[in-house]
Amino acid sequence: MLKPVVTTDSSPFLRKSIAVPRSAGIQIGELSKRTGCNIETIRYYERISLLPAPVRSAGHYRIYDTADVRRFTFIRRARELGFTLDQVRTLLALSANDGQGACAEVRELAASHLAEVRAKIADLRAGERVLANAVRRCSAGELPGCPVIDALSAA
């Protein structure tokens, strides 16, 4: 009979203490493959408590389940969209509370992030125009020196 190795939090994304034989569950390499994320990133997210500490097999291997895959996929997708780790932590907490109040808070956080993304896009477009103009002037040989260096040096 297997005995529990670890006790974890009881929120919806976390699991209670369970006994898992080494052949059952998902090991970290498989979690990495399923989510497309580096093993060290998975360990980092565990260290900062974005992912719960996984149960361990008798051989001390980390063992994950499908809830962990869903949680990690959520984290990875939020990070791809540019949410900070603190924002991801907030989104995870709000996702555990499916009420209308949570949805309103998520919307507010997402709307704020969207405004930041749009501002970054505007800055990138302005930078693209400056760089394209400098490259064009460099190719055309209009000025002595290097227009790209001059554009980078401008205040």
C-alpha positions as CSV (number, residue, x, y, z in Angstrom):
1,M,0.0,0.0,0.0
2,L,1.3,3.4,-0.9
3,K,1.4,6.2,1.6
4,P,1.1,9.9,0.9
5,V,4.4,11.6,0.2
6,V,3.3,15.3,0.3
7,T,0.4,17.3,1.4
8,T,-0.5,20.3,-0.7
9,D,-3.1,23.1,-0.7
10,S,-6.7,22.4,-1.5
11,S,-7.6,25.1,-4.0
12,P,-9.2,23.8,-7.3
13,F,-5.8,23.7,-9.1
14,L,-4.0,21.9,-6.4
15,R,-4.5,18.4,-5.2
16,K,-4.7,16.9,-1.7
17,S,-2.1,14.4,-0.5
18,I,-2.2,11.3,-2.7
19,A,0.0,8.3,-3.2
20,V,1.2,7.8,-6.7
21,P,3.2,4.9,-8.0
22,R,6.1,5.9,-10.2
23,S,4.5,4.5,-13.3
24,A,1.3,6.6,-12.8
25,G,1.0,10.3,-13.4
26,I,3.1,12.6,-15.4
27,Q,6.7,13.2,-14.8
28,I,8.4,16.6,-15.4
29,G,9.8,15.7,-18.8
30,E,6.3,14.7,-20.0
31,L,4.8,17.9,-18.6
32,S,7.5,19.8,-20.4
33,K,6.6,18.0,-23.7
34,R,2.9,18.5,-23.3
35,T,3.1,22.2,-22.5
36,G,6.1,23.1,-24.7
37,C,7.9,24.6,-21.7
38,N,11.4,24.1,-20.4
39,I,11.9,21.9,-17.4
40,E,13.8,24.7,-15.5
41,T,10.8,27.0,-16.1
42,I,8.5,24.4,-14.5
43,R,10.8,24.1,-11.5
44,Y,11.0,28.0,-11.3
45,Y,7.2,28.3,-11.3
46,E,7.1,25.7,-8.5
47,R,9.7,27.7,-6.5
48,I,7.7,30.9,-6.7
49,S,4.5,29.0,-6.0
50,L,2.7,29.5,-9.4
51,L,2.6,25.7,-9.6
52,P,2.0,23.7,-6.4
53,A,4.8,21.5,-5.2
54,P,4.0,18.2,-6.9
55,V,3.6,14.9,-5.1
56,R,6.7,12.8,-5.2
57,S,7.0,9.1,-6.1
58,A,8.8,6.7,-3.8
59,G,11.9,7.4,-5.9
60,H,11.4,11.1,-5.3
61,Y,10.3,11.9,-8.9
62,R,7.9,14.8,-9.3
63,I,4.5,13.5,-10.3
64,Y,2.0,15.8,-12.0
65,D,-1.6,15.2,-13.1
66,T,-3.9,16.6,-15.8
67,A,-4.9,19.5,-13.5
68,D,-1.2,20.5,-13.4
69,V,-1.1,20.4,-17.2
70,R,-4.1,22.7,-17.4
71,R,-2.7,25.1,-14.8
72,F,0.7,25.2,-16.5
73,T,-0.9,25.7,-19.9
74,F,-2.9,28.6,-18.4
75,I,0.3,30.1,-17.0
76,R,2.3,29.7,-20.2
77,R,-0.5,31.2,-22.3
78,A,-0.9,34.2,-19.9
79,R,2.9,34.8,-20.1
80,E,2.8,34.5,-23.9
81,L,0.2,37.3,-23.8
82,G,2.6,39.4,-21.8
83,F,1.0,39.2,-18.3
84,T,3.5,39.6,-15.5
85,L,4.0,36.9,-13.0
86,D,2.1,38.9,-10.4
87,Q,-0.8,39.3,-12.8
88,V,-0.7,35.6,-13.6
89,R,-0.9,34.9,-9.9
90,T,-3.9,37.2,-9.6
91,L,-5.6,35.5,-12.6
92,L,-5.0,32.1,-11.1
93,A,-6.5,33.2,-7.8
94,L,-9.5,34.7,-9.6
95,S,-10.0,31.6,-11.8
96,A,-10.5,29.6,-8.7
97,N,-13.5,32.0,-7.9
98,D,-15.8,31.6,-10.9
99,G,-18.4,34.2,-9.7
100,Q,-19.4,37.3,-11.6
101,G,-17.2,39.5,-9.3
102,A,-14.2,37.5,-10.4
103,C,-15.1,38.0,-14.1
104,A,-15.3,41.7,-13.6
105,E,-11.9,41.8,-11.9
106,V,-10.4,39.6,-14.6
107,R,-11.8,42.0,-17.2
108,E,-10.4,45.0,-15.4
109,L,-6.9,43.4,-15.3
110,A,-7.1,42.3,-18.9
111,A,-8.3,45.8,-20.1
112,S,-5.4,47.4,-18.2
113,H,-3.0,45.0,-19.8
114,L,-4.5,45.5,-23.2
115,A,-3.9,49.3,-22.9
116,E,-0.2,48.5,-22.1
117,V,0.1,46.2,-25.1
118,R,-1.4,48.9,-27.4
119,A,1.0,51.5,-26.0
120,K,3.9,49.1,-26.7
121,I,2.7,48.5,-30.2
122,A,2.5,52.3,-30.9
123,D,6.1,52.7,-29.6
124,L,7.2,49.8,-31.8
125,R,5.5,51.3,-34.9
126,A,7.2,54.7,-34.2
127,G,10.6,52.9,-33.8
128,E,10.0,51.0,-37.0
129,R,9.5,54.3,-38.9
130,V,12.7,55.8,-37.5
131,L,14.7,52.7,-38.2
132,A,13.2,52.2,-41.7
133,N,14.0,55.8,-42.6
134,A,17.6,55.5,-41.3
135,V,18.1,52.3,-43.3
136,R,16.7,53.9,-46.4
137,R,19.0,56.9,-46.0
138,C,22.0,54.6,-45.4
139,S,21.2,52.6,-48.5
140,A,20.7,55.8,-50.5
141,G,24.0,57.3,-49.4
142,E,22.3,60.7,-48.8
143,L,24.5,61.7,-45.9
144,P,28.1,61.3,-44.8
145,G,28.6,59.0,-41.9
146,C,26.1,56.4,-40.9
147,P,22.4,57.3,-40.6
148,V,21.7,54.3,-38.5
149,I,24.3,55.2,-36.0
150,D,23.0,58.8,-36.0
151,A,19.5,57.6,-35.4
152,L,20.6,55.4,-32.5
153,S,22.6,58.3,-31.0
154,A,19.8,60.9,-31.3
155,A,18.2,62.0,-28.0
